[in-house]
């Protein structure tokens, strides 16, 4: 049975997804959310990113897939830069070219 479904059916709160502060498997939106949260996790992630920079001889390591220091990464979306969203709610019926 799906755990989230079970929790909701039983009136229990669904916990937030947990991971290490410096998890390299985060997507752009999650990094942006952490950066804007103001709870101190962003600073911890930046410090961890800096700490791993030269830990592997011959390699420069980064937490972000942008391959630059976390503090220099731009995690804003194209919409944040003025790009219009292609699929607004219920705009696409999925019947193109029929």
Secondary structure, DSSP 8 states (H G I E B T S, - for coil): --HHHHHHHTT---------TT-TT--HHHHHHHHHH-SSHHHHHHHHHHHHTT-STT----SSTTSS-GGG-----TTTTT---SS-TTT--S-TT-
